[in-house]
Amino acid sequence: MNRSHDYQRVYVWEQPVRWFHWINALCIVVLGVTGFLIAHPPALMNSREASFSYWFGTVRFIHFLTAYVFMANFAFRLYWSFMGNKYANWRGFFPLTKAQLRQIWDVLKVDIFQFSNKPVETLSHNSMAYFTYTATGLLTIFQIISGFALYAPTSSSWFPRLFTWVVPLFGSEATLRMFHYSALWVFAVFTVVHVYLVFYHDYVEGHGVISSIVGGWKFMEKGQIEVEQATGMSAFPAKKTAPLPARKSAPLP
């Protein structure tokens, strides 16, 4: 007879986090495709006058417009890391405790080294995922700064010109462009690995990882939830609130 499981549904990913995720994913795809075309423009043969064909300018416009959306979306996520629930809080992105560092090793044993087939049970991201998202967050900041620095010479807007100081740090615009383009491939590799691990963990753990980024809910056995809240893994332990004093009933007349 199969053992029954007492699963509990927990609201983990709030709606702003889910919106950020999908907007960010769309921006990365658009920026990746247009960025590749900008770096390697195809030679399109056309009998029309060149002045009537502005497809490359359109590609650049889409790239720059999406960059503004990408930056605004990231800024909102930083804001929500202070305003959201404990699973979205900024402290989770810095796994510094012994328990969190031990969890990183446990995840590596399952996902990378294949030393273990025991899943790491977490409601939110595991510590390894938080660490990875911190790295991609720093890479996002670099892409925003370097992208606007490269955009500044061709823009009359005041905002891109705030980043003109970046080019001298890298010696030349060509060098900065090379780093900016290289980061595109880091995002591409991250996206492939991220999608694979989402399906892998959804299969191994059975917590509803895939559906959670749509509906926000994940599932875990009640006993495991209590353990996670007690240790504060991947987020924060539940705050213990002092019981309210009993209200004295009025004496009967």
Residue, then its C-alpha position, 0 to 999 in steps of 0.5 A: m500500500n502506498r504511503s499517503h502524503d499530507y500536503q499543504r498548499v502554500y502561497v509562495w510567489e506573489q503576483p508582482v514576482r510572477w509578473f517580473h519573471w515573465i516580463n524579464a524572460l520576454c526582455i531577455v529573449v528580445l534583447g538576445v535576438t536583437g543584440f545578436l543581429i546588431a553584432h552580426p547583421p545579415a547581408l540582405m539583398n534588396s533591389r529597393e533604395a536603401s533609404f526606403s529600408y530601415w530594418f536595421g534601425t528598427v532592430r536597434f530601436i526594439h533593442f533600446l526600447t526593450a532595454y528600458v523595460f528591462m531596466a524598469n522591471f529590474a528596478f521594480r524587483l529590487y523594490w519588491s525585495f523590500m516590500g514583498n513576502k519572505y520568499a521575495n526578500w533581499r536577504g534570501f539572495f545572500p546565502l551566508t549561514k552555515a545551513q544555507l552553505r550546506q544546502i548549496w553543497d547538497v544541491l550540487k550533489v544532486d544537480i551537478f555531481q550526481f552523488s545523491n538522488k535525495p531531493v532538497e526540499t524547499l518551498s522557495h528557491n534553494s540556496m544555490a538558486y538564490f546564489t545564482y540569481t544574485a550572480t545574474g542580478l549583478l550581470t543584469i546591472f552590468q548589462i544595463i550600465s554597459g548598454f546605455a554607455l554604448y547607446a550614449p554616443t548616438s542618443s540625445s537623451w540625458f539618461p544614456r549620457l549618465f553612463t559615458w564614464v564607463v567606456p574609459l574604464f574599459g579602454s575603448e568602446a570596442t572592448l566594452r562592446m565585446f564584454h556586453y556581447s559576451a554577457l549575452w551568451v552567459f544569459a543564453v546558457f543560464t536560460v537553457v540550464h534554468v529551464y532544464l532545472v525547473f522541469y527536473h526539480d518539478y519531476v524530482e520534488g513534486h512541489g509544483v515548481i512549474s505551475s507555481i510561477v503561473g499561480g504562485w502556489k507550491f505544495m509540500e508536506k506539513g512536516q517538511i514545512e515546519v522543518e523549513q520554517a524552524t531552520g529558516m532555510s531559503a527564507f526566514p523562520a516564521k516569526k513567533t508572536a506573543p499570545l494576546p492577553a486574555r480579555k477580562s470579562a465584565p462582571l455579571p450584574 
